[in-house]
Amino acid sequence: MTSLDTNTLRKEVKKKMIDLDLDRSGSYEIILPRLSVLMGRAVHKHSLSMALTGFRNGPSSREILEGLRALLESWPPDFPDCVPIHTSR
């Protein structure tokens, strides 16, 4: 895959996060455990951040972006502890 493909994927994922209101402070704490389960390995906050900002464009960052895209496409995930981030009162 080329860097352009990774950048396109990054933009697509960021737009989806905005559409789902997951671009706010505290969202990583909701996303990361679910992403780690989906990917079968620990995904750390700094790794996700570097992949989303484009600071890193390697295979690992692309894998994180692809996993996040899959997670966001089925949001909210079907996890027993899934709680909406922003609730209306």
Secondary structure, DSSP 8 states (H G I E B T S, - for coil): --HHHHHHHHHHHHHHHHHTT-SSTTHHHHHHHHHHHHHTS---HHHHHHHHHTS--SHHHHHHHHHHHHHHHT-S---TT---SS---
